[in-house]
Amino acid sequence: MRAMSAKAGCGPHVTVVNTEHVRIARCPCGMFHVTLVQSGVTVQLTGERLAELGRAIGVATPPAEAAPVRLGTTPIN
């Protein structure tokens, strides 16, 4: 996992998930850009690391507290 500014362009991204608090976009470089919207922090993760993060969050968060997720394929850049 490496921290990365959202401005360091890798190419046009495709939004995979976009909620009020989190945006996940797939990049042509093969990484997923995970942005915490409120703080503006973006990290790049491989698909494997993103899956690991998802499992860890699933364990840490009770299902009743999980927010609904809107899936999409909107290009961003």
C-alpha atoms as one frame of an Amber mdcrd trajectory, in Angstrom:
protein
   0.000   0.000   0.000   1.327   3.423  -0.859  -0.098   6.843  -0.103  -0.637
   8.938  -3.198  -2.000  12.336  -4.009  -5.200  12.237  -6.056  -3.513  14.718
  -8.448  -0.757  12.316  -9.577  -2.533  11.250 -12.754  -2.209   7.658 -13.909
  -4.915   8.026 -16.536  -8.699   8.106 -16.604 -10.226   6.223 -13.676 -13.489
   4.291 -13.574 -15.522   4.710 -10.388 -16.399   1.356  -8.853 -18.005   2.606
  -5.615 -19.068   6.136  -4.738 -20.684   6.885  -1.393 -20.909  10.055   0.647
 -17.729   9.064   2.496 -15.690   6.726   0.257 -14.859   6.582  -3.443 -13.075
   3.620  -5.028 -11.862   3.945  -8.597 -10.057   1.492 -10.849  -7.009   2.968
 -12.564  -5.482   1.875 -15.888  -2.237   1.230 -13.956  -3.984  -1.773 -12.334
  -4.363  -0.194  -8.914  -7.503   0.810  -7.064  -7.582   4.380  -5.763  -9.442
   4.499  -2.437 -10.401   8.031  -1.384 -11.730   8.991   2.039 -13.860  11.899
   0.832 -14.025  13.998   4.013 -10.257  14.107   4.564  -9.305  13.903   0.890
  -6.818  11.116   1.612  -6.289   8.699  -1.274  -4.347   5.441  -1.177  -3.564
   3.083  -4.029  -4.100  -0.624  -3.426  -3.748  -3.731  -5.552  -6.900  -5.780
  -5.984  -5.553  -8.274  -3.459  -4.892  -5.586  -0.825  -8.292  -3.973  -1.469
  -9.957  -7.352  -0.845  -7.935  -7.760   2.353  -9.008  -4.291   3.515 -12.638
  -5.139   2.741 -12.462  -8.326   4.814 -10.850  -6.467   7.717 -13.498  -3.745
   7.653 -16.215  -6.405   7.471 -14.861  -8.026  10.633 -14.538  -4.697  12.459
 -17.988  -3.338  11.506 -21.224  -4.918  12.742 -23.606  -5.571   9.800 -26.328
  -3.288  11.233 -23.949  -0.321  10.931 -22.983  -0.944   7.325 -24.125   1.809
   4.972 -25.688   1.003   1.598 -23.203   1.161  -1.294 -23.929   2.659  -4.713
 -22.085   0.870  -7.506 -21.225   2.644 -10.723 -18.957   2.860 -13.723 -18.589
   6.608 -14.089 -15.219   7.662 -15.574 -13.363  10.243 -13.465 -10.047  11.983
 -13.822
